[in-house]
Amino acid sequence: MHGLGTAAALPRGSIASLEARLATFFRAAGIEAMLAGALPFDRSADDCLWQARRVVRTAPPKQGMPCAATDAAWQLSHAPDAAGYEAAVRRALDLMAAEAGTAGGLEKIVLSRSLVTTAERDIDVAALFRRLAADPAATAFLVPLPERGGVPRVMAGATPELLVAKAGRRVSSHPLAGSARRRADLAEDAAVAARLAASDKDRQEHGIVAEFILDTLAPFCRRLFRPQGMALASTATMWHLGTRIEGELKDPEVPAAVLAAALHPTPAVCGVPREKAARHIGSLEGYARDFYAGAVGWCDGRGDGAWYVTIRCAEISGRQARLYAGAGIVPGSDPRAEAEETAAKYAALLTALGIPPLGEERS
């Protein structure tokens, strides 16, 4: 689905005012109108939603486009590097250990890092989007963001994680947590998947997310269930543990964006307890996530829509792309393994940009 042009912008505001702003907008625009855009990671920050002049429904390309750039055309800068990220993970583990067994203690936190890439010329975001859309297991997106310092910017990515979709009374979600890098060798790849499926640490991490989704959606639903339970899911570059959740809403008119606002941010990108994890993320990561780990999607005047977690993404501005990747930290997490997981999660964006996947970051 492509929204072309901007007919109107929803007045910006935080999640707290989203439902009221949506109601005002659709009363004036009608049920056929559609809003699309992005919610930021920080629930108190302003969102970015707009009405497209024209909506085009198109199928993704069957194969990727060749990548024109090479690693020689780019400058790369880690923020932080692997050693710095591992240090942040150790600090998070210390926090969890200190609060273990206490009411409201930190149980899980998702820590991210970023990779800033600079090209010799402006990045072709349309070509980047087409390459990202080649993976049928992910949903590609290209969302214009508010200008920063008068400079245009967009968020581009290919997310495998459905936050929430709603059609009439039907509601669904597909949370992912617990990940491993895929391998080119089929036998090695199968072994990686089997280890992930059997990993107590990853199953615990995933269970926290799935239960949060179920608990948050339950007040909205007359029925809510997991058809298959926890199962493996994959993209072209990563294995994940996923749980498909389906339900029937009590009120068919509750907007998809309101459901997304209730769920966001899930423990897949934040942690448990949510507010405490969000505070620690700000101090441990050392940068503002802005729209990374937020949500991208659309909703219409009937309340239907679909929202996806803003991961496997990059903020693009001119010649620069800032890639983001995160990993869930729970007691028992290994700092080096978590750093390697974040590096692996850059792969889809790096490949689409024409940059070889990262190798060993240590000297």
CORMOLIN-V225628 format. One record per run of one state. SS is the DSSP state (H for helix, E for strand, L for the rest). FROM is the first residue (numbers start at 1). TO is the last residue. If there is no record, write none. Layout:
{{SS & FROM & TO} {SS & FROM & TO}}
This chain:
{{L & 1 & 1} {E & 2 & 9} {L & 10 & 14} {H & 15 & 29} {L & 30 & 33} {E & 34 & 39} {L & 40 & 47} {E & 48 & 56} {L & 57 & 70} {H & 71 & 73} {E & 74 & 79} {L & 80 & 81} {H & 82 & 99} {L & 100 & 107} {E & 108 & 119} {L & 120 & 124} {H & 125 & 132} {L & 133 & 138} {E & 139 & 148} {L & 149 & 150} {E & 151 & 159} {L & 160 & 161} {E & 162 & 167} {L & 168 & 169} {E & 170 & 181} {L & 182 & 185} {H & 186 & 198} {L & 199 & 199} {H & 200 & 218} {L & 219 & 220} {E & 221 & 225} {L & 226 & 229} {E & 230 & 234} {L & 235 & 237} {E & 238 & 249} {L & 250 & 255} {H & 256 & 263} {L & 264 & 270} {E & 271 & 272} {L & 273 & 273} {H & 274 & 285} {L & 286 & 294} {E & 295 & 300} {L & 301 & 304} {E & 305 & 309} {L & 310 & 312} {E & 313 & 317} {L & 318 & 319} {E & 320 & 330} {L & 331 & 334} {H & 335 & 345} {L & 346 & 346} {H & 347 & 353} {L & 354 & 363}}
